[in-house]
Every structure is written in structure tokens, then in C-alpha cells.
Amino acid sequence: MGSRYLLRKSFGAIFTIFLIVILNFVLFRMMPGSPDRILLRNPNLTTEARTAALERWGLDKPLIPDQLVAYLQATAAGDLGYSFKFHGESVTDVLAGRIWPTLILFGLGEILAVIFGLALGAYSGWKRGGAVDYIGNGLSLVLYSMPYFVIGILLLGIFAIGLHWFPTSGMLTIGGSNTSTWDQFLDFAWHLFLPLLTVTIGLIGQYSILMRSSVIETLGEDYVTTARGKGLTSGKILRAHALPNALLPAVTLIAINLGYVIGGAITVEVVFNWPGLGTLTVQALEARDYPVLQGIFLLLSVSVVVANFGADLIYGRLDPRVRT
Amino acid sequence: MTTEVLPEAAIRNERLRLRLKSIRSFWRRFAARPDGVIGVVVLIFFSILAIAPGFFVGPLQTVITATGLPLDPPSTAHWLGTDELGRDILNLTVHGTRISMFIGLLATVITILLGAMIGIVSGYVGGRTDTFLMRVTDFFLVLPTFVLALILAPIILDIVGAGSEVFGIRVTLIVIVIVIGITSWASTARIIRSQTLSVKERAFVGRARVIGSGGGHIMWRHILPNTMNLIVANTVLVFGGAILTETTLSFIGLGDPFAPSWGEILNAAESAGAMGLGAWWYVVPPSVCIVLVVLAFTLVGSALDDVLNPRLRVRR
């Protein structure tokens, strides 16, 4: 990979993260009342902590540049302020406790959805007009039109409440901590199943639609016609010529959609009471806990930028044309 | 001027004839897409519900005017059962149509206006303006805009006060509309910009510039009409997306309980623990409506895209 490509992409990612932090700063100052009063409003904060915070953010100094610089320094050091709701705990601690459940749920869900979605889309596009295409594409469109939480509510209603096959909420059975590690793992997997299924089903639709149109487009390219002319079998054409090229736009679009996907998928956690960032968001919203909300926004947007950067690197590896 | 001037009326007639002809040919091509036609039928049905919900189910029921027992299953009196306050679900769902579609419509208008304006200006003016606007656009494309909406909505609500009204519309609804608009114009701007770039190079734009037309005039009279096809197709797709976003925001608890959209009904069902109590009738009707409407928008949108933008049509 060319170092100029790498440099350009890294610079772009860092610049975007910088903009996000600035946006967060602006949002923070837009809030009703000054940050000072918001700190005062927080009854769970000790006087010392408040004074320390005032000094750190330089709230007695002008907004620009002093406060901005102080904010940037604090953010870079991982200091995101204190939560209103969670007894004055620091936002970083509150977030840290909630990252893993979300990461497991959406990490696994993304991977499963990408694998199955791309496979379904590729097959549908290849056998365009066939039975799998009709059913798969129709189903994908319906899933694409469903908010994630609606899928969750329906699955919850059928499999957890109706059939009692799965637990209705939470991540572990309460009071099950004295069993063996293996049992705890099984309990966790049992709780994970429905939320994971929801996320996967919710994402499969768009990936499949995306891959289908990408494969169809690629199959119309001249090099595929050439491959046909050489007398290659249709399976060989798909594997050696169409699929690798069809995957390229898919990689970019998956990364771009990530920001959109994360927001919608948050609601799945609410339906299943999964103790991750999604339920935290809703709790923070109800309590108007702005520092936590901003922490979540910062965390999620930076993750999306990093993921996009990763996709750019993968793209650079897959497609020699962009390595300039 | 000594050249022969056609009478005004003849020009007008000719214009009308051409327009009718293009409408007719458009309709012929659109009618060949059964999925698009089905989508249109579904949308017409819901539009009628949205225009006159009171005609079908009477005025919106409140706690005071509720007509049934709490969480009553479907019966002949209440076809779709009742909610935890004894309100008729059919009544709520039909009135929810109006609110969901209305918010979706307003949010779409803002999104398209912003997106088209930024796309056309960026593409036509070019240079530094283009670089700057596209940087902003890419920023909004990468950003998890839904999460941004989640933060923006309560902040704006706290500033303006949730209870007040503007032009008889409750502020909560307006805030949702604005937030959806601000956070979803980016992809429209990208699409319109790329079309603008190609229209800009055509001969008639150069001629308009030669006879001294200003930038504003060219963008309004020459570029905009030639990007209209894309804008129309995009509007339909954005509409569906806006309804989805509104539903999700309301479900999270940012909706207006006094103007229940479908998402708000689902939020109420979630808070009342309807699913846990086995009250599926509370959840299924609004869900089905959401899926039907969004699916219809997607179908019509992609059909329009194929018909109006033939160059984008997939080769085989």
C-alpha cells in the first residue's frame, strides 16, 4: 500500500475526530445554562470535585481559546466530566462498564450479518430471477423497512414470552453467580441469543440488497463478458472475477452505513434490557444526563471513524487502483 | 427585432403538449413496474387515513374519552383491543398515521431542500466552496447521525421548552422534524452534486453563461430542472427513512405523548410492559403500519429511480 494513500487516509480520520470533538464542545456550550450551573445542579458532586472541574475546564476564562483548549486537553486525557445520574461517577467509568455488552452484541451481530447477508446477496444476484432471489430479495426489503426494535419486540413476543424458550431480559440470570464458569457462559449465551438474532436479522436485509446489486452490476462488466468468451464455467467466473470486484463497493458501504446502523441498533438493547450503551443512552436521556450522552456520542462517532479508516485500509489492500 | 415571433398561445400549447406527452410516457413506464404500483396503492391508502383520521375512527381518544377496559383483547367493540388506559388501538393507530406521515413529510422537505441546495451550489460553484461543503457533507455521512439526533433533540427541547406551540404545532414535533432534517441531508447532497457536475458541462449551460445569465439564474432555471428526476426519486426514499427515524426517536422516548405517532404508541406499549402481559394487539398494529409504509416508500422510490434515471439502470 502506498504510503501517500495511508497518510491521506490517516490525516482525514484524525481531522474528522478533531471535528467531532469540536462539535461536542459546541453542543456542550449550547446546553441550557452555563456548564458551571450544570455542575452546580449536580447534587451528587462534592465541592472539591466541582472546584477541580472548574479549574480544569478553565470556566472562569474566555470561551475561545482558553476553554476550548482546556476542553481538548481534558478530552484527549480521557476526562469526559461527571455523570449527573450515576452519583457523580466519572463519565469514562460509566461508559467503560457498558462497552463490553454492546461490543459483544453488535460485534457478533455485524459479523454474522455481513457473512450471511453478503452470501445471500451474492447468490441472489448471481441467480437473478430465481426462487432464492425472489424470496431473499423480498424478505430483505421487508427487513430493511423494519425498525430494529420492532424485529426485537416480535422475536421477544414469540420466543421469550409466548414459547418461554428464552429469557425476556438482562444478560445473566440474577443470583446465578455461584455456579461454574461453564454454566455462567451457557447462561450468558442463552440470554444473548434473541438480541443477537435481532441485530443479525435487522442488518442482513441491507447487506444482502447491497451485495445483490453490486454483483449484478459486476456481472455486466466487460471483463466478465471476456471471461465468458474464454469459456470459463459460470461458477469460476463468479468466484474469480465477479465476487472479488463486487466486494469492493460492499466494503465501503458497510463502513459508511455503520454510523447509521449503530443508532438504530441501540434500540434493540432497550427491548431486551441488555445492559449496554443502548440502555445507558435511554437512561441518560430520561435523566437528561448530558455529560453521559456526549460521552456516548463521542465514543460511538470515534468508533465509526476508526471503522471507516479500517475499511479504507482494507479497500486499499483489495483494490490496487486507489493506492496512490 | 425583425425575426418572426411565435404567438404566445402557440408556445404555451406546445409546452403543454410536450409536458402531457412526457407525463404519459412516464406513467406507461412506471405502470410496468408492479412493485412500484403496489407501493403507490399502499401510500394512497395511508394518505387517505392521514388526511381524515376522524372520518374513519372519530376523534383521538384520550384518558378521559377512552371507551374500553384497560388492555382488553380484540373484540367486536374494539377490533384491535385497547391500551393500558382503555383507549381503542384502532383509533390510536389511525390517528398515528397522520402524525407519523406529517412529521415524515416535513422532515423530508427540510432534508431535500438542504441536500439539493448544498449539492447544487457545491457542484456548480466548485473550487474552495465545493471542497468545504463536501468536507462538511462527508463529516455528516460518517457521523452516527441518529446518535447526534438523540443528543440534539433534548438540548433543543430544553432551550425552547417542550410544552409550547408554534403555529399550532407542538414544539416537540417541530424539534423532531428539524433534528431529522439536520442529520439526514448529506447523502442527498452527494447525489445531487454529482448530477450537477455532469449537467454543468452540457452545452446549454455554457450558452446561458455566454448570454450573461448569473450563477443564481443558471442554478435555478437550468441545473435544478435537470436534477429534478434525481430529487424526486430521492425524496421518496428519504420520506421512508424519515418515518423510520421518527419512529425510533419516539420509541426511545423523545416523542410527544399528546400527539402519538406509531413510534410513540410502541413506546407507550414498552413502558406499559404490554408484551410481557401478552398484549400483542397493542404492538402489532403500529408495527405493521410502519413496515407497510416504509416498504411502500422503498418500492416506489426504487421504481421511480429506474424509470426517471434510465442511465442508472442496471446493465445485464
Interface residues (C-beta under 8 A of the other chain):
Chain A: T16 L19 I20 L27 M30 M31 P32 L141 V142 Y144 S145 M146 P147 Y148 F149 V150 I153 L154 L156 G157 I161 G162 T168 S213 I216 E217 L219 G220 I256 L258 G259 Y260 I262 G263 G264 I266 T267 V270 V271 T281 V282 L285 E286 R288 Y290 L293 Q294 I296 F297 L300 S301 V304 V305 N308
Chain B: D138 F139 L141 V142 L143 P144 T145 F146 V147 L148 A149 L150 I151 L152 P154 I155 D158 I159 G240 L244 T247 T248 F251 I252 G253 L254 G263 L266 E270 M275 G276 G278 W280 V283 S287 I290 V291 V294 L295 T298 L299 V314 R315 R316
